[in-house]
């Protein structure tokens, strides 16, 4: 493992056992590596469990910190915008309802998971 860690610095590539390559080919990589173009498996080892906990906490914190009241920078206000405030508020509320519905339907923890996949 130390050779693999030092590879970028030394340029000396470690020898990977054939058995390890075969296991990766058959089972894929652990899910926490986020290799979407490869087969993956749900890792129940320490790193996989930590990844799952941190992902859940990160989404929870992001959701908790989200200000559900929309506020714009005063410099962005356009004269006469008040005419559209009610409609904008209604559209935003409809958007929020749809997002919440999708999160419940697919068991997502936060809005970011819909975008990131």
N, CA and C of each residue as an Amber inpcrd file, in Angstrom:
protein
   351
   0.8170000  -1.1980000   0.0000000   0.0000000   0.0000000   0.0000000
   0.8560000   1.2560000   0.0000000   1.9700000   1.2110000   0.7120000
   2.8030000   2.4120000   0.7650000   3.3620000   2.7470000  -0.6110000
   3.6400000   1.7260000  -1.4280000   4.1100000   1.9950000  -2.7920000
   3.0360000   2.7070000  -3.6060000   1.7870000   2.2960000  -3.4180000
   0.6810000   2.9320000  -4.1440000   0.5260000   4.3850000  -3.7210000
   0.6880000   4.6460000  -2.4300000   0.5690000   6.0140000  -1.9190000
   1.7100000   6.8750000  -2.4480000   2.8980000   6.2920000  -2.5460000
   4.0730000   7.0410000  -2.9960000   4.1870000   7.1470000  -4.5170000
   3.3490000   6.4350000  -5.2570000   3.4550000   6.4130000  -6.7190000
   3.5100000   7.7970000  -7.3620000   2.6270000   8.7390000  -6.9890000
   2.6980000  10.0610000  -7.6350000   4.0360000  10.7660000  -7.4040000
   4.6460000  10.4830000  -6.2610000   5.9000000  11.1400000  -5.9040000
   7.1030000  10.4290000  -6.5380000   7.1010000   9.0850000  -6.4860000
   8.2650000   8.3240000  -6.9350000   8.1700000   7.8690000  -8.3830000
   6.9450000   7.6910000  -8.8760000   6.7670000   7.1750000 -10.2290000
   6.9190000   5.6700000 -10.3110000   7.1400000   5.0230000  -9.1670000
   7.2770000   3.5660000  -9.1300000   5.8990000   2.9620000  -8.8680000
   5.3740000   2.2680000  -9.8730000   4.0360000   1.6780000  -9.7430000
   4.1060000   0.3850000  -8.9360000   3.1520000   0.1920000  -8.0370000
   3.1370000  -1.0470000  -7.2600000   2.6520000  -2.2110000  -8.1270000
   3.0390000  -3.4140000  -7.7610000   2.5510000  -4.6050000  -8.4490000
   1.2310000  -5.0050000  -7.8000000   0.1930000  -5.1130000  -8.6170000
  -1.1240000  -5.4760000  -8.1020000  -1.3250000  -6.9680000  -8.3380000
  -1.6360000  -7.7030000  -7.2710000  -1.8420000  -9.1490000  -7.4320000
  -2.9830000  -9.4450000  -8.4070000  -2.8250000 -10.5100000  -9.1980000
  -3.8460000 -10.8920000 -10.1750000  -5.1870000 -11.1580000  -9.5020000
  -5.1440000 -11.7140000  -8.2840000  -6.3880000 -12.0130000  -7.5610000
  -7.1660000 -10.7300000  -7.2780000  -6.4410000  -9.6740000  -6.9330000
  -7.0910000  -8.3900000  -6.6340000  -7.7520000  -7.8310000  -7.8910000
  -7.0510000  -7.8900000  -9.0080000  -7.6310000  -7.4220000 -10.2710000
  -8.8700000  -8.2270000 -10.6360000  -8.8170000  -9.5280000 -10.4130000
  -9.9560000 -10.3950000 -10.7280000 -11.1550000 -10.0560000  -9.8430000
 -10.9160000  -9.7960000  -8.5560000 -12.0050000  -9.4200000  -7.6470000
 -12.6600000  -8.1110000  -8.0840000 -11.8490000  -7.1430000  -8.4670000
 -12.3900000  -5.8550000  -8.9160000 -13.1850000  -6.0520000 -10.2060000
 -12.6700000  -6.8740000 -11.1120000 -13.3770000  -7.1200000 -12.3670000
 -14.7270000  -7.7920000 -12.1160000 -14.7490000  -8.7370000 -11.1810000
 -15.9820000  -9.4840000 -10.9010000 -16.9870000  -8.6970000 -10.0700000
 -16.5060000  -8.0120000  -9.0340000 -17.4090000  -7.3600000  -8.0770000
 -17.4780000  -5.8410000  -8.2220000 -16.5280000  -5.2590000  -8.8960000
 -16.5040000  -3.8070000  -9.0330000 -15.7840000  -3.1540000  -7.8670000
 -15.9810000  -1.8820000  -7.7570000 -15.3340000  -1.1040000  -6.6930000
 -16.3510000  -0.7780000  -5.6140000 -15.8760000  -0.4700000  -4.4060000
 -16.8150000  -0.0990000  -3.3370000 -17.5800000   1.1730000  -3.6980000
 -18.8170000   1.2610000  -3.2330000 -19.6960000   2.3820000  -3.5980000
 -19.1330000   3.7380000  -3.2080000 -18.3260000   3.7920000  -2.1540000
 -17.8240000   5.0870000  -1.6890000 -16.8060000   5.6990000  -2.6490000
 -16.3370000   4.9320000  -3.6150000 -15.3940000   5.4870000  -4.5920000
 -16.1170000   6.2890000  -5.6720000 -17.4470000   6.1810000  -5.7190000
 -18.2830000   6.9520000  -6.6430000 -17.8400000   6.8120000  -8.0980000
 -17.5010000   5.6100000  -8.4960000 -17.1380000   5.3360000  -9.8910000
 -18.4070000   4.9450000 -10.6360000 -19.0800000   5.9100000 -11.2170000
 -20.3700000   5.6470000 -11.8540000 -20.2350000   4.8790000 -13.1650000
 -19.0560000   4.8950000 -13.7540000 -18.8620000   4.1890000 -15.0180000
 -18.4340000   2.7390000 -14.8160000 -18.3800000   2.2940000 -13.5570000
 -17.9480000   0.9300000 -13.2630000 -18.9570000   0.2330000 -12.3610000
 -18.8810000  -1.0690000 -12.3690000 -19.6770000  -1.8770000 -11.4580000
 -19.2440000  -1.5560000 -10.0300000 -20.2000000  -1.4780000  -9.1110000
 -19.8360000  -1.2120000  -7.7160000 -20.6660000  -2.0900000  -6.7920000
 -20.2070000  -2.2100000  -5.5700000 -20.9230000  -2.9750000  -4.5550000
 -21.0240000  -2.1300000  -3.2990000 -22.0140000  -2.4250000  -2.4820000
 -22.2180000  -1.7040000  -1.2330000 -21.2170000  -2.2150000  -0.2030000
 -20.2760000  -1.3800000   0.1530000 -19.2330000  -1.7670000   1.0970000
 -19.7340000  -1.6410000   2.5290000 -19.5570000  -2.6850000   3.2970000
 -19.9170000  -2.6760000   4.7150000 -18.6660000  -2.6320000   5.5940000
 -17.5310000  -2.3310000   4.9660000 -16.2950000  -2.1460000   5.7220000
 -16.3060000  -0.7410000   6.3300000 -15.3060000  -0.4370000   7.1450000
 -15.2570000   0.8440000   7.8610000 -15.4330000   2.0530000   6.9460000
 -14.6880000   2.0950000   5.8400000 -14.7760000   3.2600000   4.9550000
 -16.1550000   3.3970000   4.3270000 -16.7660000   2.2920000   3.9620000
 -18.1070000   2.3370000   3.3900000 -19.1230000   2.8530000   4.3890000
 -19.0290000   2.3800000   5.6300000 -19.9520000   2.8300000   6.6760000
 -19.7430000   4.3050000   6.9970000 -18.4870000   4.7240000   7.0980000
 -18.1970000   6.1410000   7.3520000 -18.7170000   7.0190000   6.2190000
 -18.5090000   6.5760000   4.9930000 -18.9890000   7.3230000   3.8280000
 -20.5020000   7.5190000   3.9050000 -21.2260000   6.4500000   4.2340000
 -22.6880000   6.5330000   4.3150000 -23.1350000   7.5040000   5.4020000
 -22.4750000   7.4520000   6.5530000 -22.8370000   8.3420000   7.6610000
 -22.5580000   9.7940000   7.2860000 -21.3840000  10.0450000   6.7390000
 -21.0070000  11.4130000   6.3740000 -21.9220000  11.9530000   5.2740000
 -22.2820000  11.1230000   4.3040000 -23.1840000  11.5610000   3.2310000
 -24.5260000  11.9790000   3.7960000 -25.0450000  11.1910000   4.7260000
 -26.3340000  11.5010000   5.3390000 -26.2450000  12.7850000   6.1510000
 -25.1780000  12.9280000   6.9340000 -25.0010000  14.1250000   7.7590000
 -24.8300000  15.3520000   6.8720000 -24.0570000  15.2360000   5.7990000
 -23.8320000  16.3740000   4.9010000 -25.1400000  16.8600000   4.3030000
 -26.0010000  15.9320000   3.8950000 -27.2970000  16.3290000   3.3280000
 -28.1800000  16.9500000   4.3950000 -28.1610000  16.3830000   5.5910000
 -28.9860000  16.9120000   6.6780000 -28.5540000  18.3270000   7.0270000
 -27.2440000  18.5490000   7.1180000 -26.7250000  19.8770000   7.4380000
 -27.0680000  20.8550000   6.3190000 -26.9000000  20.4340000   5.0670000
 -27.2200000  21.3130000   3.9350000 -28.6950000  21.6840000   3.9570000
 -29.5590000  20.7280000   4.2620000 -30.9940000  20.9960000   4.3030000
 -31.3250000  21.9210000   5.4670000 -30.7030000  21.6870000   6.6220000
 -30.9870000  22.4910000   7.8130000 -30.5430000  23.9380000   7.6190000
 -29.4720000  24.1370000   6.8800000 -28.9490000  25.4900000   6.6860000
 -29.6410000  26.2340000   5.5520000 -30.4430000  25.5400000   4.7950000
 -31.1210000  26.1870000   3.6770000 -32.1870000  27.1210000   4.1990000
 -32.1020000  28.3520000   3.7820000 -33.1030000  29.3410000   4.1670000
 -34.3060000  29.1440000   3.2630000 -35.4160000  28.7170000   3.8360000
 -36.6090000  28.4410000   3.0430000 -37.3140000  29.7220000   2.6110000
 -36.9430000  30.8130000   3.1910000 -37.4880000  32.1020000   2.7580000
 -36.5520000  32.6450000   1.6940000 -37.1070000  32.9630000   0.5480000
 -36.2850000  33.4950000  -0.5350000 -35.9630000  34.9550000  -0.2670000
 -34.7040000  35.3020000  -0.4290000 -34.3250000  36.7100000  -0.3210000
 -33.2530000  36.9780000  -1.3770000 -33.3880000  38.0890000  -2.0340000
 -32.4430000  38.4410000  -3.0910000 -31.5990000  39.6230000  -2.6440000
 -30.4620000  39.7440000  -3.2540000 -29.5810000  40.8690000  -2.9980000
 -30.2930000  42.1440000  -3.4580000 -30.3330000  43.1360000  -2.6080000
 -31.0050000  44.3920000  -2.9210000 -30.5160000  45.0490000  -4.1970000
 -29.2610000  44.8080000  -4.5540000 -28.7120000  45.3850000  -5.7810000
 -29.3370000  44.7710000  -7.0320000 -29.9670000  43.6140000  -6.8620000
 -30.5630000  42.9240000  -8.0030000 -32.0100000  43.3370000  -8.2500000
 -32.5630000  44.1200000  -7.3460000 -33.9620000  44.5240000  -7.4960000
 -34.1470000  45.4350000  -8.7070000 -35.2310000  45.2090000  -9.3970000
 -35.5870000  46.0210000 -10.5580000 -36.8340000  46.8100000 -10.2020000
 -36.8790000  48.0330000 -10.6430000 -38.0410000  48.8670000 -10.3610000
 -39.3040000  48.1760000 -10.9060000 -40.3280000  48.0960000 -10.0920000
 -41.5870000  47.4770000 -10.4920000 -41.6510000  45.9790000 -10.2390000
 -40.6160000  45.4120000  -9.6340000 -40.5890000  43.9730000  -9.3900000
 -41.6970000  43.5240000  -8.4590000 -42.1730000  44.4150000  -7.6120000
 -43.2180000  44.0690000  -6.6480000 -44.4400000  43.4770000  -7.3420000
 -44.6560000  43.8710000  -8.5880000 -45.7760000  43.3700000  -9.3780000
 -45.7180000  41.8460000  -9.5010000 -44.5160000  41.2880000  -9.4930000
 -44.3290000  39.8560000  -9.7260000 -44.0420000  39.0590000  -8.4550000
 -43.9560000  39.7210000  -7.2960000 -43.6120000  39.0370000  -6.0520000
 -44.5610000  37.8890000  -5.7260000 -45.8580000  38.1130000  -5.8320000
 -46.8240000  37.0680000  -5.4860000 -46.6840000  35.8550000  -6.4010000
 -46.5910000  36.1060000  -7.6960000 -46.4600000  34.9930000  -8.6490000
 -45.1550000  34.2330000  -8.4210000 -44.0670000  34.9630000  -8.1910000
 -42.7750000  34.3240000  -7.9420000 -42.8410000  33.4700000  -6.6860000
 -43.4870000  33.9620000  -5.6580000 -43.6350000  33.2120000  -4.4150000
 -44.4420000  31.9360000  -4.6390000 -45.5240000  32.0340000  -5.3990000
 -46.3470000  30.8590000  -5.6970000 -45.5570000  29.8210000  -6.5010000
 -44.8050000  30.2730000  -7.4800000 -43.9990000  29.3540000  -8.2910000
 -42.9190000  28.6760000  -7.4510000 -42.2990000  29.4440000  -6.5700000
 -41.2660000  28.8760000  -5.7030000 -41.8690000  27.8370000  -4.7580000
 -43.0200000  28.1370000  -4.1890000 -43.6800000  27.1820000  -3.2930000
 -44.0700000  25.9060000  -4.0330000 -44.5280000  26.0330000  -5.2730000
 -44.8630000  24.8550000  -6.0800000 -43.6040000  24.0270000  -6.3450000
 -42.5150000  24.7100000  -6.6330000 -41.2320000  24.0320000  -6.8460000
 -40.8240000  23.2630000  -5.5910000 -40.9040000  23.8980000  -4.4400000
 -40.5460000  23.2530000  -3.1750000 -41.3980000  22.0100000  -2.9230000
 -42.7050000  22.1070000  -3.2080000 -43.5880000  20.9460000  -3.0200000
 -43.1650000  19.7920000  -3.9300000 -42.8380000  20.0990000  -5.1690000
 -42.4070000  19.0610000  -6.1100000 -41.0950000  18.4200000  -5.6570000
 -40.1670000  19.2380000  -5.2070000 -38.8840000  18.7230000  -4.7260000
 -39.1070000  17.7990000  -3.5320000 -39.9120000  18.2340000  -2.5680000
 -40.1980000  17.4040000  -1.3930000 -40.8650000  16.0950000  -1.8080000
 -41.7770000  16.1640000  -2.7590000 -42.4670000  14.9710000  -3.2400000
 -41.4810000  13.9780000  -3.8580000 -40.5810000  14.4830000  -4.6920000
 -39.5770000  13.6170000  -5.3160000 -38.6170000  13.0310000  -4.2860000
 -38.2380000  13.8350000  -3.2980000 -37.3440000  13.3410000  -2.2540000
 -37.9970000  12.1980000  -1.4900000 -39.2650000  12.3480000  -1.1470000
 -39.9850000  11.2810000  -0.4520000 -40.1290000  10.0490000  -1.3360000
 -40.4680000  10.2650000  -2.5890000 -40.7000000   9.1510000  -3.5150000
 -39.4550000   8.2940000  -3.7090000 -38.2970000   8.9380000  -3.8200000
 -37.0710000   8.2080000  -4.1000000 -36.1750000   8.0280000  -2.8760000
 -36.6640000   8.4100000  -1.7020000 -35.8950000   8.2110000  -0.4720000
 -34.6270000   9.0360000  -0.4050000 -34.6820000  10.2510000  -0.9190000
 -33.5020000  11.1120000  -0.9200000 -33.4380000  11.9160000   0.3670000
 -32.2240000  12.2280000   0.7880000 -32.0130000  12.9790000   2.0200000
 -32.0370000  14.4830000   1.7920000 -31.5990000  14.9090000   0.6110000
 -31.5450000  16.3420000   0.3510000 -31.7060000  16.6210000  -1.1370000
 -32.0060000  17.8360000  -1.4510000 -32.2420000  18.2580000  -2.8330000
 -31.0150000  18.0150000  -3.7060000 -29.8450000  18.1560000  -3.1320000
 -28.6110000  17.9800000  -3.8980000 -28.4990000  16.5750000  -4.4810000
 -29.0520000  15.5740000  -3.8040000 -28.9810000  14.2030000  -4.3050000
 -29.7230000  14.0450000  -5.6280000 -30.7320000  14.8610000  -5.8670000
 -31.4580000  14.7850000  -7.1400000 -30.5710000  15.2590000  -8.2790000
 -29.7710000  16.2490000  -8.0170000 -28.9140000  16.8160000  -9.0470000
 -27.6810000  15.9440000  -9.2590000 -27.1160000  15.4480000  -8.1620000
 -25.8860000  14.6650000  -8.2400000 -26.1290000  13.2190000  -8.6360000
 -27.3290000  12.7290000  -8.3890000 -27.6380000  11.3510000  -8.7470000
 -27.2260000  10.3350000  -7.7430000
